[in-house]
Amino acid sequence: MAQAGMGNLGGGLGKFTELRQRLLFVLGALIVYRIGCYVPVPGVNPEAMLALMQAQGGGIVDMFNMFSGGALHRFSIFALNVMPYISASIVIQLATHIFPSLKAMQKEGESGRRKITQYSRIGAVLLAVVQGGSIALALQNQTAPGGAPVVYAPGMGFVLTAVIALTAGTIFLMWVGEQVTERGIGNGVSLIIFAGIVAGLPAASIQTVEAYRDGNMSFISLLLIVLTILAFTLFVVFVERGQRRITVNYARRQGGRNAYMNQTSFLPLKLNMAGVIPPIFASSILAFPATLSMWSGQAASNSTFGSVLQRIANALGPGEPVHMIVFAALIIGFAFFYTALVFNSQETADNLKKSGALIPGIRPGKATADYVDGVLTRLTAAGSLYLVIVCLLPEIMRTQLGTSFHFGGTSLLIAVVVVMDFIAQIQAHLMSHQYESLLKKANLKGGSRGGGFARG
């Protein structure tokens, strides 16, 4: 008995050791990522680059800089972060629902998923080359407000070096993300984005406290910021965990020839089935005019096209009424579009019919598909409204009420969702080990009883 107890104790400690090792691996990977955010691309004047970004910041620049953990302002080797990989993954995911060949490949199992992942990697590399080359070419014409050039030695040598450095940084982060997913806890790419978002939180908190101490911020404003962050976090957690459960009955034969038993189950539908994809898509589209204007240089701003582009970028800037209206419309549109791609009501109805499942009061087939589609439409309408509130309310507080709010709505949404997923992964890891321990104890007791009968 003592030896068995010691064995169980050692096994339990071993399971917690494995979890600790996984968590330490995640921590080590994120530390490496943060160190890389401070390694500049060769040939760039870091002081001039920082001054240029601060002068042209305040909106889209700050949003992308937050996603990269400050790497964009420093123009480090991780300036592109994993955004090319995310963009490529989203495009490939959409393509799998449009092109039959990719859809068939996705249904091939593990081998098909590997091919899809490989396509996403190739697309990420191509996007990184294009984005890195565009930024490097544009930076050659830029000077800091003091007149200092951003690039020490402009030319194709710098462009080639910058493209290689930025692309290599993105490839390395993709590899780190995959290693974290495999050897750590949670989704590696999501954790990298989360680390970039929260990297500026300590400095922003210190800045807010200093503003309050210096008298530049009232106690009411400080309290409003804290309460808003807490309320938003609770609101996001509540909605992301919300489900609409559709009752489903399964008819099962029981005993005699005509005896049947109804087994009740549920078809869960999330309130926000589109996740964070609609805000990311909407932000990318709104950022396009501002990005063109920012990297076009001083010469282009004097042309007719440059002036028109600048006016469009200003109208679509954060805090502007046009920006809020267009942003809300894009979020709602993308929410319905993406939900329709990832959830097929007709396919769900066919699967229910094949498994002998019925929704009470609804005929199988097309009637079931129409019913599920109607429920999904109402859920998507509520979910898109939730996304609009989360993404726009912090912006309204910051621009209209003058409240210092570090997080954007999209950033806050991503951060909370990633933390929820990370905690769920840890809980699932612990539960699986507890289940294994129970099975081992049951086998141990069964073996002891079996040994007793053998001796008798």
N, C-alpha and C positions, 0 to 999 in steps of 0.2 A: 504493500500500500504506500509506504513511504517513497519507494523508488518510483512508483507510478505518479504520485503527487509531484515529486521533483521533476519528472519528465514533462508533465503537463505545464508546470511553472516555467521550465526552460523553453518549452515550445511557445508559450504565450509571450515570454520576453523576446524570443526570436522574431515573432510577428511584429511586435512594436519596434524592434531594431530595424526591420525591413522598412517599415513606414518612416522611421526617422531618417534612414538612408535616402529614401525617395525625396523627402522634404529637403534634406541637405543638398541633394543634387539639384533640385529646383532653385534653391537659394544660391548655390554656386553658379548656375547658369545665368541667373539674373544679375549677379555681381559682374560676371564677364561682360554681359550686355551693357551694363552701366559704365564700365571702364571704356568700352569701345565707343561710347557716345562722346567721349572727350578726346578721341584721336582724330585730328583734322585731316582732311584730304590734302595731299602734298600740293604745294604751289599756291595755297590760299592764305591771305592775310587774315588771321582770326579776329583781330581787333576791328579791322575795317568791315569784315563780314558781319560781325555782331552789331556794329553801329548801323550798317545798312538795313539789317533785318529789324532792328528796333525802330528805325525811322519809317519803314514801310509796313510795320506790324499794326496790330490793333484789331485784326479781323481774321481773314482767311489764313494769313501767315502764322498768327498765334495758334490757330486751331491745328494746323499741320505740325507746328513746333511742339505742341502738347502731345500729339500722338507719337512723335519721335523722341520724346523725353528730353527736349532741348537740343537734340542733335542737329536740327535744321539751322538754328541760329548759329551754331558753331561750325556748320558745314562739315561734320565729321563723316567718317566712313559709313556710319549707320544713319545718315541723313534721310535716306529713303525708307528706312525701317523695313517692316514686312508688308507695307502697303502694296507694292507690286504683286506679291504673292496673294494677298487677300483679293485684290482686283481680278487677278487671273483666275483664282478659284471661283469667284462669283460668276465670272463670264463662262467658265467651263460648266459650272453647275446649271446655269441657264441654258447652255447649249445642249446639255443632256436631255432637256425636256423639249427641245425644238428639233434636233436632228435624230432620226430613228437609229442610225448606226451607233451614236454615242449612248443612246438610251439602252440599246441592246447590250452594249459593252458593259454598262453599269450593272446589268442584271446577271453578268457572268460570274458573280461572286467575288472572291478575294482577288483573283487575277485581273478582273475587269476594273476593280477599284484601284489597283496598283497602276494600271494604264492611265486611268483618269487623273490620278495624283501626279503621274509623270508629265502628262499634258499641262497640268497646272504649274509644275516647276518650270517647264520650258517657256510657258507664257510669262511667268514671273521674270525670268531672265531677260526675255525680249523687252518687256515693259521697263525693267530696270535700265537696260541699255539705252532705250529711247528717252526715258525721263532723265537719266544721268547726263546723256549727251546734250539734251535741250537746256538743262540747268547750267552745264559747264559752258556752252556756247554763249548763253545770255550773260553769265557772270563776267565774261571778258570785257563787256562794255560798261560795267557798273563801277561806280566809285562811292566811297563813304561820304556822308555829309561834310566832313572836313576836307575832302578832296583826295584822300588816300585811295589808291587803286585796290580793289578787292583781290585781284589776281596779280601775283608778282611778275610773272612772265607769260603773258597771253600767247596763244598759239595752239597749233594742233597737238603739240606735245602735252600741254596742260589738259586739253580736252580728252586725249586718249588716257592720260593718267587718271583723271577724275572719273571717267566712265569705268575703267577697270576697278578703281577703288570702291566706287559706289555699288557696282554690280557684285563685286566680291563680298561687300558688306551685307547685301541682301541675301546672297547665297548662303553665307555663313549663318545669318539669323534664321533662315529656313531650316538649315541643318540643326541648329540649336533647338528650335521649336520642336522638330521631330524627335530629337533625343529626349527632351523634357516629357513629351507625350508618352514615349516608350519606357523611359527609365525613371520618370518622376511621377508627379500627381497632376492631373488636369490636362487641359489643352495647351501645348507649349506656345503656339502662336498667340493665343488669347492672353496668356500670362505675360508675354513680351509687350503686347499693347498695353495691358494693365500697368506694367511696371513703368512704361513711358508716361502714362497719364498721371500716375500718382507721384512721379519723381519730383515734380515741382510743388507738391502739396506742402512739404515742410517750409520751404522758402515763402510760399504764399501765406501760410499760417503766421509765420514770424512777421511778415510785412503787415498783415492785418492787425496783429497785436500791437505792433509799434505805431501804426496809424491811430489806434485807440489811445495809447499812452500819450502820444503827441497832441491829442485833441483834434485830430483831423477826422475822426470817426466817433459818432455818438454811441452810447451803450445800447440804444435801441437798434441801431444799424448792425452792431456786432451780434446782438441777440437774434436779430432777424436772419442773419447769415447762418448762424448755427441751427436755428429752428428749421430754416428752409432746407438745409442739407439733410437733417434728420427726417423731415417730412417727405422729401423726395426719395430718400433711400427706402423708407417704409412703404411708400406708394409703389415704387418700382418692384419691390419684393412681393407685395400683395398681388399686383397685377400679373407679374411673371409666373407666379405660382397658381394663378386662377385657371380653372378649367370649366368647360361646359360638358357635362357627362350625358350622353344620349343612351338611354336604356336599351339594351339588346337582349333578346330572349333566344336561347338555344333549345330546340326540342331534342330530347335524348330518350331512346327506347329503354324502358325499365321493366325487367322481369318478363311478364307475359306478352302475348302476341300484340295486344292493343294498348298496352300500358305505356304511357309517355310521361316524362318529367321535364318541366321547364327549368332550365338553368339560366339565371339572370347574370348578365355582365354589363359592361359599359364601354362606350366608344368615347374616349376623352378627346376633346378639342380645346387647344389652348386659346386664350383670349388674344394673345399677341403671337400668332403663328409665324409672322414674317421676321420676328426678332429685331436685330439692329440693322438689317440690310437696308430698309427704306431710308433711314436718316443718313447712312453712309452714301448711298446713291445720290440722294438729294444734295448733300454737302459737296460731293464731287462735281455735280453739274453746276451748282452755284459758284464753285471755286474756279471754274474754267475761265470766265472773263477776267476775274481778278488776277489769276495766274498769268494770263497773256499780257495783261497790262503791267504787272510787276516786273516781268522778265523782258519786256520789249525794249527797255532802255530809254534814256532821255530823248534821243533823236526821234524815235517813233512817236513820242507823245506830242510832238509839234505837228504831225501830219493829221489829215482829216480822219483817217481810220483810227489813229491813236487817240485823238480827242473823243471820238464817238465811243471807242472801247473804254476809255477812262470814265465817261459818263455812265455807261452801262455798269461798269464795275462799282462805281460809287452808289448807284441806285440799288444794286444787289448786295451792298455791304451790310454787315450785321447791324441790327438796330433800325434799319430803314424799313418803312412800311411795305415797300415793294418786296424787299427781301423776305419779310415774314409771310406775306401772302403767297409768294411763289414757293417758299420753303414748305409751308403747310400743304399746298396743293400737290407738290412733288411727293411728299411723305405719304399722303393719302393715296395717290395714284400708284406709287410703287408698292404700298402695302397690299392693295388689291391684286396688282399684277404678280407679285412674288408669291402671295398665298395661293393664287390660282395655279402657279407652276409647281409648287411643292406639294400640293394636296389635290388629288383628283377625286372628285365626288363620285363620278361614274365608276371608276376603278374600285373605290371603297364599297360601293353598293354591290358590284359584281362579286367581290370577295366575301361579303356578308352572305350573299345568296348561295355561293358555292359551299360555304361552311354550314349552311342550314340555319343561319341567324336571321331574326326578324326584329324590326323596330315596332313595338306595339302600336297598332292602329295604322300602320303604313304598309302598303303592298310592296313586295320585293321588286327589284329592278329599277325602272326609271323613276317611279314614285319615291323610292328610297333615296335615289341620287338627288332628286329635286328637293326633298326634305333636308338632307344633309347640306346641300348647297345653300339653301335658305338660312339655315342655322349658321353656317360658316360666313355668309355675307353679313349677317348682323354682328357676329363676333369680330369680323375684320373691320367693320365700321367703328365699333367701340375701341378696338385695338389701335386703329390709326389715329383716332382722336386722342387716345392716351399718349401715343408717340409725339403728336403735335404739342400737347401740353408739356411733356417732359423736355422736349427739345427747345421750345420757344420761351417758356416761362423764365428760366435763368437769364436768357438774353434780354427779355423785357426788364427784369429786375436790374440788370447791369447797365443797360443803355438808357432806359426811361426813368428809373428810380435812383440811378447813381450808386447802386449797391456794388461793393467790391466782391465779385463772385468768381472764384478761381475756376471752377468747373463749368464747362459748357454742358448743355443738356445731353448731347450725344455722348460726350466723354463720361458723364455721370452714369448714363444708361449702360454703357459698355462696362464700366468699372464694377457696378453692382451685379450685373449679370455674370461676369467672370468670377467674382467672389462667390456668388451663389453656386455656380458650377463647381468651383474648387472645393467648397465645403461639402457639397453632395458627393464628390469623388472620394474625399477622405472618409465620410460616413460609410459609403459603399465598401471601401477597402476594409474598414474595421468590421463591418457586418459580415463580410465574406470570411474573414479570419475567425470570427466568433462561430460562424456556422461550421467551419472546418473543425474547430475545437470540439463542438458538440458531437460531430460525427465520429471524431477520434475517441471521445469518451464513451459513446455508445458502442463502438467496436471493441473497446477495451473491456467493457462490462460483459458484452456478449462472449468475448474470448475467454474471460474468467469463468463464466458459467459453463461454457463448452469444455474447458479443461477439467472442471469438477466432475462432469458426467463421465469424462473419459477415464478419470482415476477410479470412479466408482464401478 
